[in-house]
Amino acid sequence: MYADRSSLKDMFTRASILSHENIRGIQLHLSENQLQVFANNPEHEQAEDCLEVDYQGEDLQIGFNVSYLIDVMNVLSSENIRMTLLNANSSALIESSENDGNLYVIMPMRL
């Protein structure tokens, strides 16, 4: 998946507001050229957001700790990022689309 870093960061930040305060989990739903983010908390509050991305492949649902995603978005300097996802049980590899040599790995979580 290729996406605009600042748009992703903004989307993750909005979703983090309504994520569970202890586990900070959000769910990503990837489909062709679209990323949806879902978050909820014990007070039954929910957040849903959608972003157009460059993605071709099987539909995928995967959960992550939103704090880790935001941390990676904060340290990347390029405008576009590449996130490589194999399946819901595999880690995500995040890197600059400019191949600056830095790689970030985030493990998924079950939600």
N, C-alpha and C positions, 0 to 999 in steps of 0.2 A: 504494500500500500504506500502510495506517495501522497503527502498532504502538506498544506501550509502550516508551518510550526506555530505561528502566532494564533491562527484560528483554532488549532488543536488545543493550545494552552488555554485560551479563553473558554473553550467548551469544557475542558476538564475542570477548570476553576469554578465555572457555574455549577457543574454537576457535584463538585465536592461539597458545596454548601448544604445539600440535602442528603449526602451520603451518611451512612452510620458513623457516628463519631468515634467509635472504638476500632472498627475494622476497616473503615474508609473504602469499602468496596464499591466499584461501579462495574457495569456490564457493557461491553462493546458488542454491537451487532454489525458485522460487515456484510454488505451485499454489493452487487455490481455498482461501482462508482458512488457508493453511499456508506457513511458511517453513522450509526445511531448510538447514543450513549444513554444509559438508564441508571438512575440512582434512587435509592429509597432509604428510609430510616424507620426505627421502631414507632415513631409517632404517625406512621402511615402517610408521610409526605413523600412525594415523588418528583423526580426531575427527568425530563426527556429532552434530548437535543439531537440535531441532525446536521451533518456536514458533508458537502460534496468532496470526494476524494478520488484519486486515480487507483482503482482496484479492479482487477479481473480475476475471478476465481470462484471457488465454492463459497456459499454463504457460511459465515462463521460467527459463533457466539462465544465470548471469552470474558472472564472477569479479571480485574486488576485492582490493586491498591492505588487509588487515584493520587495519593501523595507522591508515590514513586514516579508516576507518569509526569506529574507537574515538575518534579525535580529534574527529570531528564530534559523537558522542554525548556527549563530555565538555563541549563548549561549549554545547550546547542546554540550555535551562532548563526547557522545558515537559515534562510527563509523557508526552505523546503526540507522535509525529512522523509526517510524511508523506514517503514516498520515492516519487518518480515515476521509473518505468523504462519505456522504450519497447521496447527489444530488447537482445540480448546485446552489441551493438556501440556502443550509445549511452551517454552519461554518465548518472549518477544525480543527480537533484535532490533534496536533502534539506532539509526545513524544518520548523519548529514547526507543529503543527496549529492553533496560536493565531494564525498569520500575524503574527508580530512583525516581519516585514520582512527578516529575515536568511535568505539562501539559501546553500546549500553544494552544490558540484558536485564529484563524484568520477568520474574516468574509469575505465572497466572495464579489466581485463587478461585476456589469453588464458592459460588454464591447461591 
